[in-house]
Amino acid sequence: MKKKTRYLVTIGNPTIQTIGLCRKLDVHALLWACAKSNPFKPAVANVGAQVLTNDHLRDRRLPSTQSFPALRERIGYWETTLEHDDPNILLEAAVVSALNSYLDLMGENALAGDQENFITAVTQAAHQWAQECFNFTNDH
């Protein structure tokens, strides 16, 4: 199996959070979201040999929704995630990130296009994972 590249985004100076991402789109969106947060959150991303920062994004306008709809959607997602310390919102963000990784790794899988079976498989896998992780034996 081909190994997928992981990009690390470090937020804060000193570091308050490090987020691993599989998609360059999410790297750029997270840098933008940190730049536009109030207060400004400095962020650095390692993309191969290139180091990206968000300092120059502070005073720039967000990319156009017409020209970059996917980027704007992801910026909004990361802005929402960064604004909340709610464990449920953070868990949802982690799940979305994991599912984006799934899409990168398994996008050609027949199950990826079958919404009902996809949801069932993901739900069952999450349930089994939680049982193993927490030694939980509830039948719900």
N, C-alpha and C positions, 0 to 999 in steps of 0.2 A: 504494500500500500504506500502510495506517495505521501510523504510527510508534509503537512500543511505548515506554512509560515505563521508564526505567532508574532504579533506586533505588541510591544509594551508601551503603554501610555502612563507616564508618571505625573501625578497631579500634586501640586503644592511645592513650596520651597520653605521649609523642609517638607519632604514627601509626606502626604497624608493618605494617599491611595495610589495603588498601581493596578491597572486594568489590562488584561491580556485580550487581544482581539485578533480575529482571523481575517477581517476585511479592511482594506485600505480606506474604503468609504467610511467605515465607523471610526477609524483613526482620525481622519480629517474632520468628521462631524463632532467627535469628542473634543478635539482641539478648539473648534469654533465654540462649542457649548461652554467650555471652560473660560474662553476669552470673553464671552458675552455675559457670564454670570456676574452677579453683584453680591459680594465684591469679586473682582477679577481673580481667577484661579490660574496661576501659571501652570503650564503643562508642557511636557516634552515627550516626543514619540520617537522610537527607534524603528525606522523602516529600512531594513537592510543596512547598508553602510551610511545611510542618510539619517541625520538627526533633525527632526522638525520641532519647532517651538510655536507657541501661540502668541508671543509678545506682539508681533506685527499685526495680529488680527483684532486687537483691542479696539482700534479706532476705525476699522474698515466696516463697510456695510455688509450684511449677510448676502450670500449669493442669491441670485434671482430664483424665485420658485418656478418660473417658466423655463429658465435655462437649466436649472439643477434641481428638479423636483425630488429626486431620491435623496440627495444630500440635505436639502432643507428638512425633509421628513425625519431623517436620522438626527439632525441637529436638534430638532424639537424633542425627539425621544430622549436624547442625552441630557438636554436642559431639564426635562421633567425628572429624570433619574437623579441628577445632581442636586436638585432642590429639596429632595426628601430624604429624611433619615428613617422613614417608615420601613421596617423590615419586610413588609409585604411588597412594597414598591421595589425595594432592592432585590428581592427574590424574583419578582417578575422580570426585572431588567436582566438578571443573570440567566433566566430561562430563555428570554428573547435572544440574548447573546449566544447561548448554547444552540438554539434553533437556527440562528444565522450560520453558525459553524457547521451544523448539520447540512444546511442547504449548500454550503461550499463543498462539503465532503461527499454528500450523497444526492445532489440535485438530480442525477440521472436515475435514481432508484424509482421503480414504479410506484412505490408507496408514497413518494413525495407528492404525486399528483392526485392521490385518493384521500380527500379530506377526512372522511369518516373513519377509514381504517388508520390513517395517520394519527388522528386524535386518540383513537383507542390504543394504538401501540405506544404512543408517548405516555398516556395516562397509566397504562399497565407498567411500563418501564419505570416511571417515577414512583409508583406505589411500591414496586419491588425494591428499588433503590432505597427508599425511605425505611422499609422494613429492615433491610440489611444494615443501613447506616445507624439507625436508632434502636435496633433490636425491638421493633414495634410489631405487634401481632394482632392488630385490629383488622377486622374483616370489612371495613367501610371503604 
